[in-house]
Amino acid sequence: MEPVSYTIDTSRGSADKAIEPILELSWGAQIRRREVAKDSLAFHARTETIVHTTRWQKKFAAFLERLSAVAMERARAIESTSKTLQSVDQTDSPSLFRVQ
């Protein structure tokens, strides 16, 4: 039996693409907030937008970390199972059970 190799892509290219619109929304709100008076309703509304996007970014980052951890756990389990199967195949077992 040949060894099985699994690789995990830990790049966050698609995650960066997913969070980019949220960052742009936050940046845009920060820029527009500077254009209005501090005590105005528009200032407070834009501040709320910034607060909510920051909370969402934190939740999304935590989700990505958990997703990465689960993927790593599964990859280790697959690798462990593969090694176990290889060691069983290499032992002297009756020819009835040996794969040839």
C-alpha positions, 0 to 999 in steps of 0.5 A: 500500500502506498503512503497517502499524502494530504496537504492543507491549504492554510492560505486565506485568499478567499477569506481575504476576499470575503472580508474586503467589502466589510473593511471597505464599508468601515473605511468609507464610514470612517472617511465620511464620519470625518466630513460631518459635525461631531454632534450630528445624527450622521456622525453617530450613525457612521460611528454605529456602522464602524462599531458593527463592522468591527464586531463582525470582523472579530467574529469572522476572524474567530470563525476562520481560526476555528475552521482552520483548527478543525481542518488541521484536526481532520488532516491529522486524523486522516494521516494517523489512520493512513499510518495505521493502515500502512503498519497493519499492511506491513505486519505478518498477517495470514495470507488470507487477509493480506492485500497483494 
